[in-house]
Amino acid sequence: MQPVDGGLTGVKDMNWPHDGICFVHVFRSNPSDNAIWDHVLQGITLTN
């Protein structure tokens, strides 16, 4: 997750080209907002 300055609302998927890696932009003033994390982590599972 990379915080960015103004002009962004919500979460922007950066379509990272590597499998297994998620890269998103979020608005800088609120990178620790639980709702943002819920959105980013929706559908993600960890395997061992």
mmJSON file of the N, C-alpha and C atoms, coordinates in Angstrom:
{"data_MODEL":{"atom_site":{
"group_PDB":["ATOM","ATOM","ATOM","ATOM","ATOM","ATOM","ATOM","ATOM","ATOM","ATOM","ATOM","ATOM","ATOM","ATOM","ATOM","ATOM","ATOM","ATOM","ATOM","ATOM","ATOM","ATOM","ATOM","ATOM","ATOM","ATOM","ATOM","ATOM","ATOM","ATOM","ATOM","ATOM","ATOM","ATOM","ATOM","ATOM","ATOM","ATOM","ATOM","ATOM","ATOM","ATOM","ATOM","ATOM","ATOM","ATOM","ATOM","ATOM","ATOM","ATOM","ATOM","ATOM","ATOM","ATOM","ATOM","ATOM","ATOM","ATOM","ATOM","ATOM","ATOM","ATOM","ATOM","ATOM","ATOM","ATOM","ATOM","ATOM","ATOM","ATOM","ATOM","ATOM","ATOM","ATOM","ATOM","ATOM","ATOM","ATOM","ATOM","ATOM","ATOM","ATOM","ATOM","ATOM","ATOM","ATOM","ATOM","ATOM","ATOM","ATOM","ATOM","ATOM","ATOM","ATOM","ATOM","ATOM","ATOM","ATOM","ATOM","ATOM","ATOM","ATOM","ATOM","ATOM","ATOM","ATOM","ATOM","ATOM","ATOM","ATOM","ATOM","ATOM","ATOM","ATOM","ATOM","ATOM","ATOM","ATOM","ATOM","ATOM","ATOM","ATOM","ATOM","ATOM","ATOM","ATOM","ATOM","ATOM","ATOM","ATOM","ATOM","ATOM","ATOM","ATOM","ATOM","ATOM","ATOM","ATOM","ATOM","ATOM","ATOM","ATOM","ATOM","ATOM"],
"id":[1,2,3,4,5,6,7,8,9,10,11,12,13,14,15,16,17,18,19,20,21,22,23,24,25,26,27,28,29,30,31,32,33,34,35,36,37,38,39,40,41,42,43,44,45,46,47,48,49,50,51,52,53,54,55,56,57,58,59,60,61,62,63,64,65,66,67,68,69,70,71,72,73,74,75,76,77,78,79,80,81,82,83,84,85,86,87,88,89,90,91,92,93,94,95,96,97,98,99,100,101,102,103,104,105,106,107,108,109,110,111,112,113,114,115,116,117,118,119,120,121,122,123,124,125,126,127,128,129,130,131,132,133,134,135,136,137,138,139,140,141,142,143,144],
"type_symbol":["N","C","C","N","C","C","N","C","C","N","C","C","N","C","C","N","C","C","N","C","C","N","C","C","N","C","C","N","C","C","N","C","C","N","C","C","N","C","C","N","C","C","N","C","C","N","C","C","N","C","C","N","C","C","N","C","C","N","C","C","N","C","C","N","C","C","N","C","C","N","C","C","N","C","C","N","C","C","N","C","C","N","C","C","N","C","C","N","C","C","N","C","C","N","C","C","N","C","C","N","C","C","N","C","C","N","C","C","N","C","C","N","C","C","N","C","C","N","C","C","N","C","C","N","C","C","N","C","C","N","C","C","N","C","C","N","C","C","N","C","C","N","C","C"],
"label_atom_id":["N","CA","C","N","CA","C","N","CA","C","N","CA","C","N","CA","C","N","CA","C","N","CA","C","N","CA","C","N","CA","C","N","CA","C","N","CA","C","N","CA","C","N","CA","C","N","CA","C","N","CA","C","N","CA","C","N","CA","C","N","CA","C","N","CA","C","N","CA","C","N","CA","C","N","CA","C","N","CA","C","N","CA","C","N","CA","C","N","CA","C","N","CA","C","N","CA","C","N","CA","C","N","CA","C","N","CA","C","N","CA","C","N","CA","C","N","CA","C","N","CA","C","N","CA","C","N","CA","C","N","CA","C","N","CA","C","N","CA","C","N","CA","C","N","CA","C","N","CA","C","N","CA","C","N","CA","C","N","CA","C","N","CA","C","N","CA","C"],
"label_alt_id":[null,null,null,null,null,null,null,null,null,null,null,null,null,null,null,null,null,null,null,null,null,null,null,null,null,null,null,null,null,null,null,null,null,null,null,null,null,null,null,null,null,null,null,null,null,null,null,null,null,null,null,null,null,null,null,null,null,null,null,null,null,null,null,null,null,null,null,null,null,null,null,null,null,null,null,null,null,null,null,null,null,null,null,null,null,null,null,null,null,null,null,null,null,null,null,null,null,null,null,null,null,null,null,null,null,null,null,null,null,null,null,null,null,null,null,null,null,null,null,null,null,null,null,null,null,null,null,null,null,null,null,null,null,null,null,null,null,null,null,null,null,null,null,null],
"label_comp_id":["MET","MET","MET","GLN","GLN","GLN","PRO","PRO","PRO","VAL","VAL","VAL","ASP","ASP","ASP","GLY","GLY","GLY","GLY","GLY","GLY","LEU","LEU","LEU","THR","THR","THR","GLY","GLY","GLY","VAL","VAL","VAL","LYS","LYS","LYS","ASP","ASP","ASP","MET","MET","MET","ASN","ASN","ASN","TRP","TRP","TRP","PRO","PRO","PRO","HIS","HIS","HIS","ASP","ASP","ASP","GLY","GLY","GLY","ILE","ILE","ILE","CYS","CYS","CYS","PHE","PHE","PHE","VAL","VAL","VAL","HIS","HIS","HIS","VAL","VAL","VAL","PHE","PHE","PHE","ARG","ARG","ARG","SER","SER","SER","ASN","ASN","ASN","PRO","PRO","PRO","SER","SER","SER","ASP","ASP","ASP","ASN","ASN","ASN","ALA","ALA","ALA","ILE","ILE","ILE","TRP","TRP","TRP","ASP","ASP","ASP","HIS","HIS","HIS","VAL","VAL","VAL","LEU","LEU","LEU","GLN","GLN","GLN","GLY","GLY","GLY","ILE","ILE","ILE","THR","THR","THR","LEU","LEU","LEU","THR","THR","THR","ASN","ASN","ASN"],
"label_asym_id":["A","A","A","A","A","A","A","A","A","A","A","A","A","A","A","A","A","A","A","A","A","A","A","A","A","A","A","A","A","A","A","A","A","A","A","A","A","A","A","A","A","A","A","A","A","A","A","A","A","A","A","A","A","A","A","A","A","A","A","A","A","A","A","A","A","A","A","A","A","A","A","A","A","A","A","A","A","A","A","A","A","A","A","A","A","A","A","A","A","A","A","A","A","A","A","A","A","A","A","A","A","A","A","A","A","A","A","A","A","A","A","A","A","A","A","A","A","A","A","A","A","A","A","A","A","A","A","A","A","A","A","A","A","A","A","A","A","A","A","A","A","A","A","A"],
"label_entity_id":["1","1","1","1","1","1","1","1","1","1","1","1","1","1","1","1","1","1","1","1","1","1","1","1","1","1","1","1","1","1","1","1","1","1","1","1","1","1","1","1","1","1","1","1","1","1","1","1","1","1","1","1","1","1","1","1","1","1","1","1","1","1","1","1","1","1","1","1","1","1","1","1","1","1","1","1","1","1","1","1","1","1","1","1","1","1","1","1","1","1","1","1","1","1","1","1","1","1","1","1","1","1","1","1","1","1","1","1","1","1","1","1","1","1","1","1","1","1","1","1","1","1","1","1","1","1","1","1","1","1","1","1","1","1","1","1","1","1","1","1","1","1","1","1"],
"label_seq_id":[1,1,1,2,2,2,3,3,3,4,4,4,5,5,5,6,6,6,7,7,7,8,8,8,9,9,9,10,10,10,11,11,11,12,12,12,13,13,13,14,14,14,15,15,15,16,16,16,17,17,17,18,18,18,19,19,19,20,20,20,21,21,21,22,22,22,23,23,23,24,24,24,25,25,25,26,26,26,27,27,27,28,28,28,29,29,29,30,30,30,31,31,31,32,32,32,33,33,33,34,34,34,35,35,35,36,36,36,37,37,37,38,38,38,39,39,39,40,40,40,41,41,41,42,42,42,43,43,43,44,44,44,45,45,45,46,46,46,47,47,47,48,48,48],
"pdbx_PDB_ins_code":[null,null,null,null,null,null,null,null,null,null,null,null,null,null,null,null,null,null,null,null,null,null,null,null,null,null,null,null,null,null,null,null,null,null,null,null,null,null,null,null,null,null,null,null,null,null,null,null,null,null,null,null,null,null,null,null,null,null,null,null,null,null,null,null,null,null,null,null,null,null,null,null,null,null,null,null,null,null,null,null,null,null,null,null,null,null,null,null,null,null,null,null,null,null,null,null,null,null,null,null,null,null,null,null,null,null,null,null,null,null,null,null,null,null,null,null,null,null,null,null,null,null,null,null,null,null,null,null,null,null,null,null,null,null,null,null,null,null,null,null,null,null,null,null],
"Cartn_x":[0.853,0.0,0.899,0.65,1.431,0.51,0.7,-0.103,0.295,-0.694,-0.443,-1.18,-0.708,-1.351,-2.617,-3.425,-4.736,-5.142,-6.427,-6.976,-7.386,-7.234,-7.588,-8.644,-9.687,-10.68,-10.727,-10.806,-10.843,-9.481,-9.482,-8.275,-8.08,-6.852,-6.561,-5.616,-6.086,-5.261,-4.225,-2.962,-1.893,-1.529,-2.281,-2.08,-0.622,-0.052,1.327,1.478,2.517,2.629,3.12,3.364,3.902,2.823,2.685,1.714,2.003,0.945,1.073,1.416,1.468,1.791,0.665,0.158,-0.893,-0.282,-0.484,0.064,-1.059,-1.363,-2.457,-2.025,-2.69,-2.535,-3.74,-3.515,-4.587,-4.262,-5.282,-5.082,-4.219,-3.195,-2.188,-2.766,-3.836,-4.336,-4.999,-5.214,-5.96,-5.46,-4.149,-3.677,-3.958,-4.296,-4.562,-6.054,-6.91,-8.357,-8.743,-9.442,-9.817,-10.668,-11.529,-12.369,-11.513,-10.436,-9.53,-8.861,-8.371,-7.736,-8.733,-9.977,-11.002,-11.178,-11.211,-11.367,-10.149,-8.965,-7.73,-7.586,-7.929,-7.712,-8.884,-9.965,-11.13,-10.745,-11.009,-10.73,-9.306,-8.451,-7.059,-6.944,-6.261,-6.015,-4.515,-4.078,-2.671,-2.552,-1.532,-1.284,0.132,0.324,1.637,2.256],
"Cartn_y":[-1.162,0.0,1.224,2.12,3.347,4.546,5.324,6.542,7.585,8.272,9.324,10.589,11.73,13.004,13.171,14.168,14.491,13.925,14.04,13.63,12.169,11.427,10.015,9.757,9.058,8.616,7.102,6.472,5.019,4.398,3.259,2.473,2.327,2.488,2.326,1.145,0.108,-1.062,-0.678,-0.939,-0.569,-1.703,-2.812,-3.932,-4.372,-4.666,-5.14,-6.358,-6.449,-7.521,-8.867,-8.966,-10.196,-10.933,-12.237,-13.043,-13.018,-12.992,-13.069,-11.758,-10.651,-9.351,-8.378,-7.727,-6.722,-5.351,-4.397,-3.05,-2.055,-1.248,-0.283,1.09,2.127,3.492,3.825,4.527,5.053,6.513,7.295,8.704,8.851,9.688,9.825,10.129,10.896,11.318,10.182,9.032,7.98,6.564,6.301,4.972,3.884,4.261,3.248,3.066,3.611,3.469,1.992,1.441,0.027,-0.326,0.585,0.314,0.127,0.891,0.735,-0.633,-1.014,-2.327,-3.443,-3.302,-4.315,-4.475,-3.366,-3.408,-4.059,-3.654,-4.177,-5.676,-6.122,-7.522,-8.436,-7.889,-8.698,-9.765,-11.017,-12.125,-12.644,-12.038,-12.488,-13.542,-14.623,-15.671,-15.94,-16.416,-16.774,-18.286,-18.798,-20.237,-20.477,-21.63,-21.973,-23.054],
"Cartn_z":[0.0,0.0,0.0,-0.93,-1.032,-0.869,0.221,0.385,-0.657,-1.23,-2.215,-1.807,-2.301,-2.002,-2.836,-2.491,-3.044,-4.39,-4.662,-5.935,-6.012,-4.945,-4.953,-3.898,-4.265,-3.29,-3.352,-2.221,-2.185,-2.415,-3.091,-3.329,-4.832,-5.302,-6.728,-6.908,-7.587,-7.88,-8.928,-8.648,-9.569,-10.529,-10.477,-11.409,-11.503,-10.356,-10.275,-11.178,-11.99,-12.981,-12.438,-11.136,-10.567,-9.779,-10.007,-9.28,-7.785,-6.991,-5.545,-4.872,-5.622,-5.042,-5.356,-4.321,-4.475,-4.189,-5.087,-4.927,-5.174,-4.173,-4.293,-3.805,-4.299,-3.8,-2.937,-1.829,-0.983,-0.682,-0.338,-0.03,1.22,1.16,2.219,3.6,3.676,4.987,5.758,5.14,5.823,5.509,5.479,5.092,6.124,7.36,8.381,8.649,7.792,7.92,7.772,8.771,8.736,7.525,7.071,5.905,4.65,4.541,3.398,3.452,4.632,4.772,4.487,4.949,4.662,3.156,2.439,0.982,0.317,0.721,0.122,0.375,1.576,1.94,1.598,1.056,0.711,-0.317,0.035,-0.872,-0.827,-0.023,0.069,1.161,0.85,1.833,1.9,3.036,3.222,3.252,2.626,2.653,3.136,3.686,4.218,3.372],
"occupancy":[1.0,1.0,1.0,1.0,1.0,1.0,1.0,1.0,1.0,1.0,1.0,1.0,1.0,1.0,1.0,1.0,1.0,1.0,1.0,1.0,1.0,1.0,1.0,1.0,1.0,1.0,1.0,1.0,1.0,1.0,1.0,1.0,1.0,1.0,1.0,1.0,1.0,1.0,1.0,1.0,1.0,1.0,1.0,1.0,1.0,1.0,1.0,1.0,1.0,1.0,1.0,1.0,1.0,1.0,1.0,1.0,1.0,1.0,1.0,1.0,1.0,1.0,1.0,1.0,1.0,1.0,1.0,1.0,1.0,1.0,1.0,1.0,1.0,1.0,1.0,1.0,1.0,1.0,1.0,1.0,1.0,1.0,1.0,1.0,1.0,1.0,1.0,1.0,1.0,1.0,1.0,1.0,1.0,1.0,1.0,1.0,1.0,1.0,1.0,1.0,1.0,1.0,1.0,1.0,1.0,1.0,1.0,1.0,1.0,1.0,1.0,1.0,1.0,1.0,1.0,1.0,1.0,1.0,1.0,1.0,1.0,1.0,1.0,1.0,1.0,1.0,1.0,1.0,1.0,1.0,1.0,1.0,1.0,1.0,1.0,1.0,1.0,1.0,1.0,1.0,1.0,1.0,1.0,1.0],
"B_iso_or_equiv":[0.0,0.0,0.0,0.0,0.0,0.0,0.0,0.0,0.0,0.0,0.0,0.0,0.0,0.0,0.0,0.0,0.0,0.0,0.0,0.0,0.0,0.0,0.0,0.0,0.0,0.0,0.0,0.0,0.0,0.0,0.0,0.0,0.0,0.0,0.0,0.0,0.0,0.0,0.0,0.0,0.0,0.0,0.0,0.0,0.0,0.0,0.0,0.0,0.0,0.0,0.0,0.0,0.0,0.0,0.0,0.0,0.0,0.0,0.0,0.0,0.0,0.0,0.0,0.0,0.0,0.0,0.0,0.0,0.0,0.0,0.0,0.0,0.0,0.0,0.0,0.0,0.0,0.0,0.0,0.0,0.0,0.0,0.0,0.0,0.0,0.0,0.0,0.0,0.0,0.0,0.0,0.0,0.0,0.0,0.0,0.0,0.0,0.0,0.0,0.0,0.0,0.0,0.0,0.0,0.0,0.0,0.0,0.0,0.0,0.0,0.0,0.0,0.0,0.0,0.0,0.0,0.0,0.0,0.0,0.0,0.0,0.0,0.0,0.0,0.0,0.0,0.0,0.0,0.0,0.0,0.0,0.0,0.0,0.0,0.0,0.0,0.0,0.0,0.0,0.0,0.0,0.0,0.0,0.0],
"pdbx_formal_charge":[null,null,null,null,null,null,null,null,null,null,null,null,null,null,null,null,null,null,null,null,null,null,null,null,null,null,null,null,null,null,null,null,null,null,null,null,null,null,null,null,null,null,null,null,null,null,null,null,null,null,null,null,null,null,null,null,null,null,null,null,null,null,null,null,null,null,null,null,null,null,null,null,null,null,null,null,null,null,null,null,null,null,null,null,null,null,null,null,null,null,null,null,null,null,null,null,null,null,null,null,null,null,null,null,null,null,null,null,null,null,null,null,null,null,null,null,null,null,null,null,null,null,null,null,null,null,null,null,null,null,null,null,null,null,null,null,null,null,null,null,null,null,null,null],
"auth_seq_id":[1,1,1,2,2,2,3,3,3,4,4,4,5,5,5,6,6,6,7,7,7,8,8,8,9,9,9,10,10,10,11,11,11,12,12,12,13,13,13,14,14,14,15,15,15,16,16,16,17,17,17,18,18,18,19,19,19,20,20,20,21,21,21,22,22,22,23,23,23,24,24,24,25,25,25,26,26,26,27,27,27,28,28,28,29,29,29,30,30,30,31,31,31,32,32,32,33,33,33,34,34,34,35,35,35,36,36,36,37,37,37,38,38,38,39,39,39,40,40,40,41,41,41,42,42,42,43,43,43,44,44,44,45,45,45,46,46,46,47,47,47,48,48,48],
"auth_comp_id":["MET","MET","MET","GLN","GLN","GLN","PRO","PRO","PRO","VAL","VAL","VAL","ASP","ASP","ASP","GLY","GLY","GLY","GLY","GLY","GLY","LEU","LEU","LEU","THR","THR","THR","GLY","GLY","GLY","VAL","VAL","VAL","LYS","LYS","LYS","ASP","ASP","ASP","MET","MET","MET","ASN","ASN","ASN","TRP","TRP","TRP","PRO","PRO","PRO","HIS","HIS","HIS","ASP","ASP","ASP","GLY","GLY","GLY","ILE","ILE","ILE","CYS","CYS","CYS","PHE","PHE","PHE","VAL","VAL","VAL","HIS","HIS","HIS","VAL","VAL","VAL","PHE","PHE","PHE","ARG","ARG","ARG","SER","SER","SER","ASN","ASN","ASN","PRO","PRO","PRO","SER","SER","SER","ASP","ASP","ASP","ASN","ASN","ASN","ALA","ALA","ALA","ILE","ILE","ILE","TRP","TRP","TRP","ASP","ASP","ASP","HIS","HIS","HIS","VAL","VAL","VAL","LEU","LEU","LEU","GLN","GLN","GLN","GLY","GLY","GLY","ILE","ILE","ILE","THR","THR","THR","LEU","LEU","LEU","THR","THR","THR","ASN","ASN","ASN"],
"auth_asym_id":["A","A","A","A","A","A","A","A","A","A","A","A","A","A","A","A","A","A","A","A","A","A","A","A","A","A","A","A","A","A","A","A","A","A","A","A","A","A","A","A","A","A","A","A","A","A","A","A","A","A","A","A","A","A","A","A","A","A","A","A","A","A","A","A","A","A","A","A","A","A","A","A","A","A","A","A","A","A","A","A","A","A","A","A","A","A","A","A","A","A","A","A","A","A","A","A","A","A","A","A","A","A","A","A","A","A","A","A","A","A","A","A","A","A","A","A","A","A","A","A","A","A","A","A","A","A","A","A","A","A","A","A","A","A","A","A","A","A","A","A","A","A","A","A"],
"auth_atom_id":["N","CA","C","N","CA","C","N","CA","C","N","CA","C","N","CA","C","N","CA","C","N","CA","C","N","CA","C","N","CA","C","N","CA","C","N","CA","C","N","CA","C","N","CA","C","N","CA","C","N","CA","C","N","CA","C","N","CA","C","N","CA","C","N","CA","C","N","CA","C","N","CA","C","N","CA","C","N","CA","C","N","CA","C","N","CA","C","N","CA","C","N","CA","C","N","CA","C","N","CA","C","N","CA","C","N","CA","C","N","CA","C","N","CA","C","N","CA","C","N","CA","C","N","CA","C","N","CA","C","N","CA","C","N","CA","C","N","CA","C","N","CA","C","N","CA","C","N","CA","C","N","CA","C","N","CA","C","N","CA","C","N","CA","C","N","CA","C"],
"pdbx_PDB_model_num":[1,1,1,1,1,1,1,1,1,1,1,1,1,1,1,1,1,1,1,1,1,1,1,1,1,1,1,1,1,1,1,1,1,1,1,1,1,1,1,1,1,1,1,1,1,1,1,1,1,1,1,1,1,1,1,1,1,1,1,1,1,1,1,1,1,1,1,1,1,1,1,1,1,1,1,1,1,1,1,1,1,1,1,1,1,1,1,1,1,1,1,1,1,1,1,1,1,1,1,1,1,1,1,1,1,1,1,1,1,1,1,1,1,1,1,1,1,1,1,1,1,1,1,1,1,1,1,1,1,1,1,1,1,1,1,1,1,1,1,1,1,1,1,1]
}}}
